[in-house]
Amino acid sequence: WVSTKGPLTNAGVLATALSIGFSFGFCSLIGVPYVSIVGVMPYLIAGLGVDDMFLILSAWKDVGMQDSIERHIGLTFKRAATGITITSLTDLIAFLVGATTPFPSVRYFCIYTGIAVIVCYLNQIFFF
């Protein structure tokens, strides 16, 4: 099933959706208030997840068929992991800086989104 891109794309979308759900659940658990601007967060994380997925699938295609699936996946992540890490790290830094603002609604939004960025990165790495 790994020779087609459909299941890989579905796994990427699922990884993104799980990170959004985790962020809402974890922030609720630790007592971060929900404010209306947090409703935008799923769209930002979906964009980040689709970008990560695009990088992985592009690298998957560029690597070409290998003798074993383990080697193919290893070479794919060798090509894609740098781009995924850089985009996720810069987004995380931006939201960590935003979490220090004195404006409560911006701070809560940045906490929700920063957690979702971390989990989305981990999901993209471990789902594939």
C-alpha positions in Angstrom: 0.0 0.0 0.0 3.0 2.3 0.3 3.5 2.5 -3.4 0.5 4.8 -3.8 0.3 8.3 -2.5 -3.3 8.1 -1.4 -2.8 6.3 1.9 0.3 8.4 2.6 -1.7 11.6 2.1 -4.5 10.2 4.4 -1.9 9.5 7.1 -0.6 13.1 6.8 -4.1 14.6 7.1 -4.8 12.3 10.1 -1.5 13.3 11.7 -2.5 17.0 11.4 -6.0 16.4 12.7 -4.7 14.5 15.7 -2.3 17.4 16.5 -5.2 19.9 16.5 -7.3 17.6 18.7 -4.3 17.1 21.1 -3.7 20.8 21.4 -7.3 21.5 22.3 -7.4 18.7 24.8 -4.1 19.4 26.4 -4.7 23.1 26.7 -8.1 22.5 28.3 -6.4 20.1 30.7 -3.8 22.6 31.8 -6.4 25.4 32.1 -5.5 27.6 29.2 -8.8 29.5 28.4 -10.3 29.2 25.0 -10.7 32.5 23.2 -12.4 33.0 19.9 -9.2 33.7 18.0 -8.1 30.1 18.8 -10.7 29.0 16.2 -8.2 30.1 13.5 -5.5 27.7 14.8 -6.8 24.5 13.0 -6.4 26.3 9.6 -2.8 27.3 10.4 -1.9 23.8 11.5 -3.6 22.3 8.5 -1.4 24.5 6.3 1.7 23.4 8.2 0.7 19.8 8.1 0.0 19.9 4.3 3.3 21.6 3.7 5.1 18.9 5.7 3.2 16.2 3.8 4.1 17.8 0.5 7.8 17.8 1.4 7.6 14.1 2.4 5.7 13.0 -0.7 8.0 15.0 -3.0 11.0 13.4 -1.4 9.3 10.0 -1.7 9.0 10.5 -5.5 12.5 11.9 -5.9 14.2 9.0 -4.2 12.9 6.5 -6.7 12.3 2.8 -5.9 14.8 1.2 -3.7 15.6 -2.5 -3.0 13.7 -2.3 0.4 11.0 -0.2 1.9 13.1 0.6 4.9 15.9 2.0 2.7 13.3 4.0 0.7 11.8 5.5 3.8 15.3 6.3 5.2 16.3 8.1 2.1 13.0 9.9 1.9 13.4 11.3 5.4 17.1 12.1 4.7 15.8 14.5 2.0 12.6 15.8 3.7 13.5 16.0 7.4 15.6 19.2 7.2 12.8 21.2 5.5 10.2 19.9 7.9 12.3 20.6 10.9 13.2 24.2 9.8 9.6 25.2 9.0 8.3 23.7 12.2 11.1 25.2 14.3 10.6 28.7 13.0 6.8 28.5 13.5 7.4 27.2 17.0 9.8 30.0 17.8 7.3 32.6 16.5 4.5 31.2 18.7 6.8 30.9 21.8 7.7 34.5 21.4 4.0 35.4 21.0 3.2 33.4 24.2 5.1 36.0 26.2 2.9 38.9 25.1 0.9 40.8 27.8 -2.3 40.5 25.7 -4.2 37.5 27.0 -6.0 36.5 23.8 -2.8 36.5 21.8 -0.9 34.6 24.5 -3.6 31.9 24.6 -3.7 31.6 20.9 0.1 31.3 20.7 0.0 28.6 23.5 -2.6 26.5 21.7 -0.9 26.9 18.3 2.7 26.3 19.7 1.6 23.0 21.2 -0.2 22.0 18.0 3.0 22.8 16.0 5.1 20.5 18.2 2.6 17.7 18.0 2.1 18.1 14.3 5.9 17.9 13.7 6.1 14.7 15.9 3.2 13.2 14.1 4.5 13.9 10.7 7.9 12.3 11.6 6.5 9.2 13.4 3.4 8.5 11.1 5.6 7.9 8.1 
